[in-house]
Amino acid sequence: MREFWNERYSAAPYVYGVEPNEFFRERLRELAPGRMWLPGEGEGRNAVHAAERGWRVNAVDWSDAARAKALKLADERNVEIRYDVADLERVDPPRDTYDFIGLFFLHLDPERRVELHRKAIDALASGGTIALEAFDTEQRAEGTGGPKSAELLYSLRDVAEDFIDLDFLHFEKTRTTLREGEGHSGEAVVVRFVGRKTAGATSHSRRQASV
């Protein structure tokens, strides 16, 4: 993983641009700044935007090359972010800590996806929010970004089952136009989700979702 993403992010310019994901930007407009965790953050576009809005950001990714570009962007925008390089399969965020967690185009195999989502729920503070945008299973036919392997793509059921312990605030499959550098460009099919953690909620009850 690290070698793959280092090679990809070593290319210039920024593969996915320097402006934040639009769904991410919209969510932050609704929230007061606090502590944020961004796993799979890539080149830092979302982290830097959040820091500009007053958030205390902890980002993590596999890639040293991505971290270097993220810190360069933060320096250019005169903000600070914390950015760790680690295997996302092994990362263990602190429990009950973050007011917002962003999961944007983070495509893992199903077992690792479920485990990371479990950790994300546990890492949310009470009242905290998770927002997710990822390519739907139908995206393979579009050719505008995303994994080629079907098991790495998302369905509404995947998201519903992974986050069933949260209060659902926004949940949809939609067609949108992405303008995120060369990496995400054109019409795409995505799943979008926003959920809130209520007092006492954990990820350990695996209720069956009906979608």
CYANA upper distance limits for C-alpha pairs under 8 A (distance plus 0.5 A):
  1 MET  CA      5 TRP  CA      6.77
  1 MET  CA     62 TRP  CA      7.45
  2 ARG  CA      6 ASN  CA      6.43
  2 ARG  CA     62 TRP  CA      5.62
  2 ARG  CA     63 SER  CA      6.01
  2 ARG  CA     87 ASP  CA      8.30
  3 GLU  CA      7 GLU  CA      6.65
  3 GLU  CA     63 SER  CA      8.22
  4 PHE  CA      8 ARG  CA      6.83
  5 TRP  CA      9 TYR  CA      6.41
  5 TRP  CA     62 TRP  CA      7.54
  5 TRP  CA     63 SER  CA      6.18
  5 TRP  CA     65 ALA  CA      8.46
  5 TRP  CA     66 ALA  CA      8.39
  6 ASN  CA     10 SER  CA      6.36
  6 ASN  CA     62 TRP  CA      8.50
  6 ASN  CA     63 SER  CA      5.59
  6 ASN  CA     64 ASP  CA      6.97
  6 ASN  CA     65 ALA  CA      5.81
  6 ASN  CA     66 ALA  CA      7.50
  7 GLU  CA     11 ALA  CA      7.69
  7 GLU  CA     65 ALA  CA      8.49
  8 ARG  CA     15 VAL  CA      8.37
  9 TYR  CA     14 TYR  CA      7.94
  9 TYR  CA     15 VAL  CA      7.22
  9 TYR  CA     42 GLY  CA      8.43
  9 TYR  CA     43 GLU  CA      7.96
  9 TYR  CA     63 SER  CA      8.17
  9 TYR  CA     65 ALA  CA      6.22
  9 TYR  CA     66 ALA  CA      6.09
 10 SER  CA     65 ALA  CA      6.17
 10 SER  CA     66 ALA  CA      8.06
 11 ALA  CA     15 VAL  CA      7.73
 13 PRO  CA     17 GLY  CA      8.18
 14 TYR  CA     18 VAL  CA      7.11
 14 TYR  CA     43 GLU  CA      7.46
 14 TYR  CA     69 LYS  CA      8.35
 14 TYR  CA    181 GLY  CA      7.52
 15 VAL  CA     43 GLU  CA      8.47
 15 VAL  CA    181 GLY  CA      6.18
 15 VAL  CA    182 GLU  CA      6.27
 15 VAL  CA    183 GLY  CA      5.96
 16 TYR  CA     43 GLU  CA      8.28
 16 TYR  CA    180 GLU  CA      5.26
 16 TYR  CA    181 GLY  CA      4.64
 16 TYR  CA    182 GLU  CA      6.57
 16 TYR  CA    183 GLY  CA      5.63
 16 TYR  CA    184 HIS  CA      6.91
 17 GLY  CA     45 ARG  CA      7.74
 17 GLY  CA    180 GLU  CA      5.82
 17 GLY  CA    181 GLY  CA      4.72
 17 GLY  CA    182 GLU  CA      8.03
 18 VAL  CA     43 GLU  CA      8.40
 18 VAL  CA     44 GLY  CA      8.09
 18 VAL  CA     45 ARG  CA      5.37
 18 VAL  CA     73 LEU  CA      8.32
 18 VAL  CA    181 GLY  CA      8.42
 19 GLU  CA     45 ARG  CA      6.04
 19 GLU  CA     46 ASN  CA      7.85
 19 GLU  CA     49 HIS  CA      8.11
 19 GLU  CA    180 GLU  CA      7.94
 20 PRO  CA     24 PHE  CA      7.36
 20 PRO  CA     25 ARG  CA      6.81
 20 PRO  CA     45 ARG  CA      5.57
 20 PRO  CA     46 ASN  CA      5.17
 20 PRO  CA     49 HIS  CA      6.82
 21 ASN  CA     25 ARG  CA      6.69
 21 ASN  CA     45 ARG  CA      8.32
 21 ASN  CA     46 ASN  CA      7.13
 21 ASN  CA    180 GLU  CA      7.84
 22 GLU  CA     26 GLU  CA      6.69
 23 PHE  CA     27 ARG  CA      6.84
 23 PHE  CA    133 GLU  CA      8.00
 24 PHE  CA     28 LEU  CA      6.96
 24 PHE  CA     46 ASN  CA      7.88
 24 PHE  CA    102 GLY  CA      8.07
 24 PHE  CA    131 ALA  CA      7.89
 25 ARG  CA     29 ARG  CA      7.14
 26 GLU  CA     30 GLU  CA      7.62
 27 ARG  CA     31 LEU  CA      7.49
 27 ARG  CA    131 ALA  CA      8.18
 28 LEU  CA     32 ALA  CA      8.17
 28 LEU  CA     50 ALA  CA      8.09
 33 PRO  CA     53 ARG  CA      7.55
 33 PRO  CA     54 GLY  CA      6.13
 33 PRO  CA     55 TRP  CA      5.27
 33 PRO  CA     56 ARG  CA      8.22
 34 GLY  CA     54 GLY  CA      8.11
 34 GLY  CA     55 TRP  CA      5.71
 34 GLY  CA     56 ARG  CA      6.65
 34 GLY  CA     98 TYR  CA      8.12
 34 GLY  CA     99 ASP  CA      6.30
 34 GLY  CA    100 PHE  CA      8.04
 35 ARG  CA     55 TRP  CA      6.51
 35 ARG  CA     56 ARG  CA      5.40
 35 ARG  CA     57 VAL  CA      6.66
 35 ARG  CA     58 ASN  CA      8.36
 35 ARG  CA     97 THR  CA      8.00
 35 ARG  CA     98 TYR  CA      5.54
 35 ARG  CA     99 ASP  CA      5.77
 35 ARG  CA    100 PHE  CA      7.04
 36 MET  CA     55 TRP  CA      7.13
 36 MET  CA     56 ARG  CA      6.54
 36 MET  CA     57 VAL  CA      5.34
 36 MET  CA     58 ASN  CA      6.59
 36 MET  CA     98 TYR  CA      5.96
 36 MET  CA     99 ASP  CA      6.48
 36 MET  CA    100 PHE  CA      5.32
 36 MET  CA    101 ILE  CA      6.14
 36 MET  CA    102 GLY  CA      8.27
 37 TRP  CA     57 VAL  CA      6.57
 37 TRP  CA     58 ASN  CA      5.41
 37 TRP  CA     59 ALA  CA      6.30
 37 TRP  CA     98 TYR  CA      7.03
 37 TRP  CA    100 PHE  CA      7.06
 37 TRP  CA    101 ILE  CA      5.34
 37 TRP  CA    102 GLY  CA      7.09
 38 LEU  CA     47 ALA  CA      7.67
 38 LEU  CA     57 VAL  CA      7.97
 38 LEU  CA     58 ASN  CA      6.80
 38 LEU  CA     59 ALA  CA      5.10
 38 LEU  CA     60 VAL  CA      6.87
 38 LEU  CA    101 ILE  CA      6.41
 38 LEU  CA    102 GLY  CA      5.68
 38 LEU  CA    103 LEU  CA      7.15
 39 PRO  CA     59 ALA  CA      6.25
 39 PRO  CA     60 VAL  CA      5.36
 39 PRO  CA     61 ASP  CA      6.61
 39 PRO  CA     88 LEU  CA      7.71
 39 PRO  CA    102 GLY  CA      7.77
 39 PRO  CA    103 LEU  CA      7.16
 40 GLY  CA     59 ALA  CA      8.02
 40 GLY  CA     60 VAL  CA      6.35
 40 GLY  CA     61 ASP  CA      5.09
 40 GLY  CA     62 TRP  CA      7.83
 40 GLY  CA     88 LEU  CA      7.90
 40 GLY  CA    103 LEU  CA      7.96
 40 GLY  CA    104 PHE  CA      8.15
 40 GLY  CA    106 LEU  CA      6.55
 41 GLU  CA     45 ARG  CA      8.46
 41 GLU  CA     46 ASN  CA      7.81
 41 GLU  CA     47 ALA  CA      7.76
 41 GLU  CA     59 ALA  CA      6.46
 41 GLU  CA     60 VAL  CA      6.56
 41 GLU  CA     61 ASP  CA      6.31
 41 GLU  CA    104 PHE  CA      8.28
 42 GLY  CA     61 ASP  CA      6.68
 42 GLY  CA     63 SER  CA      8.00
 42 GLY  CA     66 ALA  CA      5.77
 42 GLY  CA     67 ARG  CA      7.71
 42 GLY  CA     70 ALA  CA      8.02
 43 GLU  CA     66 ALA  CA      5.09
 43 GLU  CA     67 ARG  CA      6.86
 43 GLU  CA     68 ALA  CA      8.40
 43 GLU  CA     69 LYS  CA      6.00
 43 GLU  CA     70 ALA  CA      5.16
 44 GLY  CA     48 VAL  CA      6.39
 44 GLY  CA     66 ALA  CA      7.97
 44 GLY  CA     67 ARG  CA      7.92
 44 GLY  CA     69 LYS  CA      7.68
 44 GLY  CA     70 ALA  CA      4.66
 44 GLY  CA     71 LEU  CA      7.94
 44 GLY  CA     73 LEU  CA      7.67
 44 GLY  CA     74 ALA  CA      8.30
 45 ARG  CA     49 HIS  CA      6.80
 45 ARG  CA     70 ALA  CA      7.63
 45 ARG  CA     73 LEU  CA      8.29
 46 ASN  CA     50 ALA  CA      6.68
 47 ALA  CA     51 ALA  CA      6.69
 47 ALA  CA     57 VAL  CA      6.79
 47 ALA  CA     58 ASN  CA      8.46
 47 ALA  CA     59 ALA  CA      7.38
 47 ALA  CA     81 ILE  CA      7.47
 48 VAL  CA     52 GLU  CA      6.71
 48 VAL  CA     70 ALA  CA      8.12
 48 VAL  CA     73 LEU  CA      7.67
 48 VAL  CA     74 ALA  CA      6.07
 48 VAL  CA     77 ARG  CA      8.08
 48 VAL  CA     79 VAL  CA      7.51
 48 VAL  CA     80 GLU  CA      8.28
 48 VAL  CA     81 ILE  CA      7.53
 49 HIS  CA     53 ARG  CA      7.07
 50 ALA  CA     54 GLY  CA      7.08
 50 ALA  CA     55 TRP  CA      5.92
 50 ALA  CA     56 ARG  CA      8.41
 50 ALA  CA     57 VAL  CA      7.70
 51 ALA  CA     55 TRP  CA      5.29
 51 ALA  CA     56 ARG  CA      6.77
 51 ALA  CA     57 VAL  CA      6.92
 51 ALA  CA     79 VAL  CA      6.66
 51 ALA  CA     80 GLU  CA      7.25
 51 ALA  CA     81 ILE  CA      7.25
 52 GLU  CA     77 ARG  CA      8.29
 52 GLU  CA     79 VAL  CA      6.86
 56 ARG  CA     81 ILE  CA      7.53
 57 VAL  CA     81 ILE  CA      5.87
 57 VAL  CA     82 ARG  CA      6.60
 58 ASN  CA     81 ILE  CA      6.96
 58 ASN  CA     82 ARG  CA      5.31
 58 ASN  CA     83 TYR  CA      6.41
 58 ASN  CA     84 ASP  CA      8.22
 59 ALA  CA     81 ILE  CA      7.95
 59 ALA  CA     82 ARG  CA      6.55
 59 ALA  CA     83 TYR  CA      5.10
 59 ALA  CA     84 ASP  CA      6.76
 60 VAL  CA     83 TYR  CA      5.97
 60 VAL  CA     84 ASP  CA      5.19
 60 VAL  CA     85 VAL  CA      6.13
 60 VAL  CA     86 ALA  CA      7.09
 60 VAL  CA     88 LEU  CA      8.21
 61 ASP  CA     66 ALA  CA      8.06
 61 ASP  CA     67 ARG  CA      8.03
 61 ASP  CA     83 TYR  CA      8.39
 61 ASP  CA     84 ASP  CA      7.20
 61 ASP  CA     85 VAL  CA      5.73
 61 ASP  CA     86 ALA  CA      6.45
 61 ASP  CA     87 ASP  CA      7.56
 61 ASP  CA     88 LEU  CA      7.30
 62 TRP  CA     85 VAL  CA      5.85
 62 TRP  CA     86 ALA  CA      5.64
 62 TRP  CA     87 ASP  CA      5.85
 62 TRP  CA     88 LEU  CA      7.34
 63 SER  CA     67 ARG  CA      6.91
 63 SER  CA     85 VAL  CA      6.69
 63 SER  CA     86 ALA  CA      8.37
 64 ASP  CA     68 ALA  CA      6.76
 64 ASP  CA     85 VAL  CA      6.80
 65 ALA  CA     69 LYS  CA      6.94
 66 ALA  CA     70 ALA  CA      6.60
 67 ARG  CA     71 LEU  CA      6.61
 67 ARG  CA     83 TYR  CA      6.96
 67 ARG  CA     84 ASP  CA      8.06
 67 ARG  CA     85 VAL  CA      7.70
 68 ALA  CA     72 LYS  CA      6.67
 69 LYS  CA     73 LEU  CA      6.68
 70 ALA  CA     74 ALA  CA      6.69
 71 LEU  CA     75 ASP  CA      6.60
 71 LEU  CA     81 ILE  CA      7.96
 71 LEU  CA     83 TYR  CA      8.33
 72 LYS  CA     76 GLU  CA      6.73
 73 LEU  CA     77 ARG  CA      6.73
 74 ALA  CA     78 ASN  CA      6.45
 74 ALA  CA     79 VAL  CA      5.72
 74 ALA  CA     80 GLU  CA      6.59
 74 ALA  CA     81 ILE  CA      7.53
 75 ASP  CA     79 VAL  CA      6.66
 75 ASP  CA     80 GLU  CA      7.81
 86 ALA  CA     90 ARG  CA      8.04
 86 ALA  CA     91 VAL  CA      7.18
 87 ASP  CA     91 VAL  CA      6.80
 88 LEU  CA    116 LEU  CA      8.12
 89 GLU  CA    112 ARG  CA      6.84
 89 GLU  CA    116 LEU  CA      7.60
 92 ASP  CA    119 LYS  CA      7.60
 93 PRO  CA    119 LYS  CA      7.53
 93 PRO  CA    120 ALA  CA      8.13
 93 PRO  CA    123 ALA  CA      6.56
 94 PRO  CA    123 ALA  CA      6.13
 95 ARG  CA    122 ASP  CA      5.80
 95 ARG  CA    123 ALA  CA      4.54
 95 ARG  CA    124 LEU  CA      7.23
 95 ARG  CA    125 ALA  CA      8.06
 96 ASP  CA    122 ASP  CA      6.63
 96 ASP  CA    123 ALA  CA      5.28
 96 ASP  CA    124 LEU  CA      5.35
 96 ASP  CA    125 ALA  CA      4.51
 96 ASP  CA    126 SER  CA      7.24
 97 THR  CA    123 ALA  CA      6.04
 97 THR  CA    124 LEU  CA      6.01
 97 THR  CA    125 ALA  CA      5.28
 98 TYR  CA    123 ALA  CA      6.62
 98 TYR  CA    124 LEU  CA      5.24
 98 TYR  CA    125 ALA  CA      5.70
 98 TYR  CA    128 GLY  CA      7.08
 99 ASP  CA    124 LEU  CA      6.64
 99 ASP  CA    125 ALA  CA      6.19
 99 ASP  CA    126 SER  CA      8.42
 99 ASP  CA    127 GLY  CA      7.71
 99 ASP  CA    128 GLY  CA      4.73
 99 ASP  CA    129 THR  CA      6.63
100 PHE  CA    124 LEU  CA      7.52
100 PHE  CA    128 GLY  CA      6.08
100 PHE  CA    129 THR  CA      5.27
100 PHE  CA    130 ILE  CA      6.20
100 PHE  CA    131 ALA  CA      8.23
101 ILE  CA    120 ALA  CA      7.60
101 ILE  CA    124 LEU  CA      7.79
101 ILE  CA    129 THR  CA      6.90
101 ILE  CA    130 ILE  CA      5.27
101 ILE  CA    131 ALA  CA      6.97
102 GLY  CA    130 ILE  CA      6.41
102 GLY  CA    131 ALA  CA      5.62
102 GLY  CA    132 LEU  CA      6.56
103 LEU  CA    130 ILE  CA      8.04
103 LEU  CA    131 ALA  CA      6.70
103 LEU  CA    132 LEU  CA      5.13
103 LEU  CA    133 GLU  CA      7.09
104 PHE  CA    131 ALA  CA      8.42
104 PHE  CA    132 LEU  CA      5.99
104 PHE  CA    133 GLU  CA      5.46
104 PHE  CA    134 ALA  CA      6.54
105 PHE  CA    132 LEU  CA      8.32
105 PHE  CA    133 GLU  CA      6.43
105 PHE  CA    134 ALA  CA      4.91
105 PHE  CA    135 PHE  CA      7.21
105 PHE  CA    146 GLY  CA      8.35
106 LEU  CA    134 ALA  CA      7.27
107 HIS  CA    113 ARG  CA      7.85
107 HIS  CA    134 ALA  CA      7.90
107 HIS  CA    147 PRO  CA      8.03
107 HIS  CA    152 LEU  CA      5.90
107 HIS  CA    153 LEU  CA      7.03
108 LEU  CA    112 ARG  CA      6.45
108 LEU  CA    113 ARG  CA      5.65
108 LEU  CA    152 LEU  CA      6.05
109 ASP  CA    113 ARG  CA      6.42
109 ASP  CA    151 GLU  CA      6.76
109 ASP  CA    152 LEU  CA      5.72
110 PRO  CA    114 VAL  CA      6.62
110 PRO  CA    151 GLU  CA      7.26
110 PRO  CA    152 LEU  CA      7.41
111 GLU  CA    115 GLU  CA      6.87
112 ARG  CA    116 LEU  CA      6.61
113 ARG  CA    117 HIS  CA      6.64
114 VAL  CA    118 ARG  CA      6.64
114 VAL  CA    162 ASP  CA      6.69
115 GLU  CA    119 LYS  CA      6.83
116 LEU  CA    120 ALA  CA      6.64
117 HIS  CA    121 ILE  CA      6.78
117 HIS  CA    162 ASP  CA      7.04
117 HIS  CA    163 PHE  CA      8.03
118 ARG  CA    122 ASP  CA      6.91
118 ARG  CA    162 ASP  CA      7.84
118 ARG  CA    203 SER  CA      5.93
118 ARG  CA    204 HIS  CA      8.37
119 LYS  CA    123 ALA  CA      6.56
119 LYS  CA    203 SER  CA      8.31
120 ALA  CA    124 LEU  CA      6.93
121 ILE  CA    130 ILE  CA      8.36
121 ILE  CA    163 PHE  CA      8.25
121 ILE  CA    197 LYS  CA      8.02
121 ILE  CA    202 THR  CA      7.12
121 ILE  CA    203 SER  CA      6.44
122 ASP  CA    202 THR  CA      6.34
122 ASP  CA    203 SER  CA      6.80
124 LEU  CA    128 GLY  CA      5.94
124 LEU  CA    129 THR  CA      7.65
124 LEU  CA    130 ILE  CA      8.38
124 LEU  CA    197 LYS  CA      7.43
125 ALA  CA    197 LYS  CA      7.80
126 SER  CA    197 LYS  CA      6.05
126 SER  CA    198 THR  CA      6.01
126 SER  CA    199 ALA  CA      5.63
126 SER  CA    200 GLY  CA      7.96
126 SER  CA    201 ALA  CA      8.44
127 GLY  CA    196 ARG  CA      6.50
127 GLY  CA    197 LYS  CA      5.58
127 GLY  CA    198 THR  CA      5.94
127 GLY  CA    199 ALA  CA      7.48
128 GLY  CA    196 ARG  CA      6.12
128 GLY  CA    197 LYS  CA      6.01
128 GLY  CA    198 THR  CA      8.40
129 THR  CA    194 VAL  CA      7.38
129 THR  CA    195 GLY  CA      6.10
129 THR  CA    196 ARG  CA      4.99
129 THR  CA    197 LYS  CA      6.96
130 ILE  CA    193 PHE  CA      8.38
130 ILE  CA    194 VAL  CA      6.10
130 ILE  CA    195 GLY  CA      5.81
130 ILE  CA    196 ARG  CA      6.96
131 ALA  CA    192 ARG  CA      8.10
131 ALA  CA    193 PHE  CA      6.13
131 ALA  CA    194 VAL  CA      4.89
131 ALA  CA    195 GLY  CA      7.12
132 LEU  CA    191 VAL  CA      8.27
132 LEU  CA    192 ARG  CA      6.11
132 LEU  CA    193 PHE  CA      5.58
132 LEU  CA    194 VAL  CA      6.94
133 GLU  CA    190 VAL  CA      7.11
133 GLU  CA    191 VAL  CA      6.14
133 GLU  CA    192 ARG  CA      5.07
133 GLU  CA    193 PHE  CA      7.09
134 ALA  CA    153 LEU  CA      8.00
134 ALA  CA    154 TYR  CA      7.17
134 ALA  CA    190 VAL  CA      5.96
134 ALA  CA    191 VAL  CA      5.95
134 ALA  CA    192 ARG  CA      7.32
135 PHE  CA    139 GLN  CA      6.49
135 PHE  CA    146 GLY  CA      6.96
135 PHE  CA    153 LEU  CA      6.30
135 PHE  CA    154 TYR  CA      6.58
135 PHE  CA    188 ALA  CA      8.03
135 PHE  CA    189 VAL  CA      6.54
135 PHE  CA    190 VAL  CA      4.86
135 PHE  CA    191 VAL  CA      6.64
136 ASP  CA    153 LEU  CA      6.07
136 ASP  CA    154 TYR  CA      5.19
136 ASP  CA    155 SER  CA      6.11
136 ASP  CA    156 LEU  CA      8.49
136 ASP  CA    173 LYS  CA      7.91
136 ASP  CA    189 VAL  CA      6.12
136 ASP  CA    190 VAL  CA      5.28
136 ASP  CA    191 VAL  CA      6.12
137 THR  CA    150 ALA  CA      6.75
137 THR  CA    153 LEU  CA      5.56
137 THR  CA    154 TYR  CA      6.04
137 THR  CA    155 SER  CA      6.50
138 GLU  CA    142 GLU  CA      8.20
138 GLU  CA    189 VAL  CA      6.92
139 GLN  CA    143 GLY  CA      7.80
139 GLN  CA    144 THR  CA      8.45
139 GLN  CA    145 GLY  CA      8.49
139 GLN  CA    146 GLY  CA      7.84
139 GLN  CA    153 LEU  CA      8.46
139 GLN  CA    188 ALA  CA      6.71
139 GLN  CA    189 VAL  CA      5.78
139 GLN  CA    190 VAL  CA      7.90
140 ARG  CA    146 GLY  CA      8.10
140 ARG  CA    147 PRO  CA      8.01
140 ARG  CA    148 LYS  CA      6.56
140 ARG  CA    150 ALA  CA      7.95
142 GLU  CA    187 GLU  CA      7.76
142 GLU  CA    188 ALA  CA      6.87
142 GLU  CA    189 VAL  CA      8.39
144 THR  CA    183 GLY  CA      8.35
144 THR  CA    184 HIS  CA      6.48
144 THR  CA    185 SER  CA      6.14
144 THR  CA    186 GLY  CA      6.12
144 THR  CA    187 GLU  CA      7.17
144 THR  CA    188 ALA  CA      6.88
145 GLY  CA    183 GLY  CA      6.58
145 GLY  CA    184 HIS  CA      5.57
145 GLY  CA    185 SER  CA      7.56
145 GLY  CA    188 ALA  CA      8.35
146 GLY  CA    153 LEU  CA      8.50
146 GLY  CA    184 HIS  CA      8.27
147 PRO  CA    152 LEU  CA      6.96
147 PRO  CA    153 LEU  CA      7.44
148 LYS  CA    152 LEU  CA      8.44
149 SER  CA    153 LEU  CA      7.69
154 TYR  CA    158 ASP  CA      6.66
154 TYR  CA    159 VAL  CA      7.73
154 TYR  CA    191 VAL  CA      7.53
155 SER  CA    159 VAL  CA      7.15
155 SER  CA    191 VAL  CA      7.62
156 LEU  CA    160 ALA  CA      6.58
156 LEU  CA    172 GLU  CA      7.93
156 LEU  CA    173 LYS  CA      7.42
156 LEU  CA    191 VAL  CA      7.21
156 LEU  CA    211 VAL  CA      7.46
157 ARG  CA    161 GLU  CA      6.50
157 ARG  CA    209 ALA  CA      7.51
157 ARG  CA    210 SER  CA      7.95
157 ARG  CA    211 VAL  CA      6.23
158 ASP  CA    162 ASP  CA      6.60
159 VAL  CA    163 PHE  CA      6.58
159 VAL  CA    193 PHE  CA      8.16
160 ALA  CA    164 ILE  CA      6.02
160 ALA  CA    209 ALA  CA      6.37
160 ALA  CA    210 SER  CA      8.38
160 ALA  CA    211 VAL  CA      7.89
161 GLU  CA    206 ARG  CA      8.00
161 GLU  CA    207 ARG  CA      7.82
161 GLU  CA    208 GLN  CA      6.83
161 GLU  CA    209 ALA  CA      5.71
163 PHE  CA    195 GLY  CA      8.07
163 PHE  CA    203 SER  CA      8.29
164 ILE  CA    206 ARG  CA      8.04
164 ILE  CA    207 ARG  CA      7.30
164 ILE  CA    208 GLN  CA      8.38
164 ILE  CA    209 ALA  CA      7.23
165 ASP  CA    197 LYS  CA      8.24
165 ASP  CA    201 ALA  CA      7.00
165 ASP  CA    202 THR  CA      7.24
165 ASP  CA    203 SER  CA      6.67
165 ASP  CA    205 SER  CA      7.58
165 ASP  CA    206 ARG  CA      8.41
165 ASP  CA    207 ARG  CA      8.45
166 LEU  CA    195 GLY  CA      6.02
166 LEU  CA    196 ARG  CA      5.94
166 LEU  CA    197 LYS  CA      5.63
166 LEU  CA    198 THR  CA      7.52
166 LEU  CA    201 ALA  CA      7.78
167 ASP  CA    195 GLY  CA      5.78
167 ASP  CA    196 ARG  CA      5.56
167 ASP  CA    197 LYS  CA      6.90
167 ASP  CA    198 THR  CA      7.74
168 PHE  CA    193 PHE  CA      8.14
168 PHE  CA    194 VAL  CA      6.74
168 PHE  CA    195 GLY  CA      5.07
168 PHE  CA    196 ARG  CA      7.17
169 LEU  CA    193 PHE  CA      8.05
169 LEU  CA    194 VAL  CA      5.84
169 LEU  CA    195 GLY  CA      5.85
169 LEU  CA    196 ARG  CA      7.62
170 HIS  CA    192 ARG  CA      7.72
170 HIS  CA    193 PHE  CA      5.70
170 HIS  CA    194 VAL  CA      5.33
170 HIS  CA    195 GLY  CA      7.47
171 PHE  CA    191 VAL  CA      8.09
171 PHE  CA    192 ARG  CA      6.18
171 PHE  CA    193 PHE  CA      4.98
171 PHE  CA    194 VAL  CA      7.05
172 GLU  CA    191 VAL  CA      6.29
172 GLU  CA    192 ARG  CA      5.86
172 GLU  CA    193 PHE  CA      7.14
173 LYS  CA    189 VAL  CA      7.70
173 LYS  CA    190 VAL  CA      6.24
173 LYS  CA    191 VAL  CA      4.93
173 LYS  CA    192 ARG  CA      6.84
174 THR  CA    189 VAL  CA      6.28
174 THR  CA    190 VAL  CA      6.09
174 THR  CA    191 VAL  CA      6.95
174 THR  CA    192 ARG  CA      8.27
175 ARG  CA    187 GLU  CA      7.38
175 ARG  CA    188 ALA  CA      6.12
175 ARG  CA    189 VAL  CA      5.00
175 ARG  CA    190 VAL  CA      6.81
176 THR  CA    187 GLU  CA      6.10
176 THR  CA    188 ALA  CA      5.95
176 THR  CA    189 VAL  CA      6.91
176 THR  CA    190 VAL  CA      7.82
177 THR  CA    185 SER  CA      7.87
177 THR  CA    186 GLY  CA      5.69
177 THR  CA    187 GLU  CA      4.75
177 THR  CA    188 ALA  CA      6.53
178 LEU  CA    184 HIS  CA      6.34
178 LEU  CA    185 SER  CA      5.58
178 LEU  CA    186 GLY  CA      5.69
178 LEU  CA    187 GLU  CA      6.68
178 LEU  CA    188 ALA  CA      7.29
179 ARG  CA    184 HIS  CA      6.78
179 ARG  CA    185 SER  CA      5.48
179 ARG  CA    186 GLY  CA      7.11
180 GLU  CA    184 HIS  CA      5.49
180 GLU  CA    185 SER  CA      6.47
181 GLY  CA    185 SER  CA      7.05
197 LYS  CA    201 ALA  CA      6.77
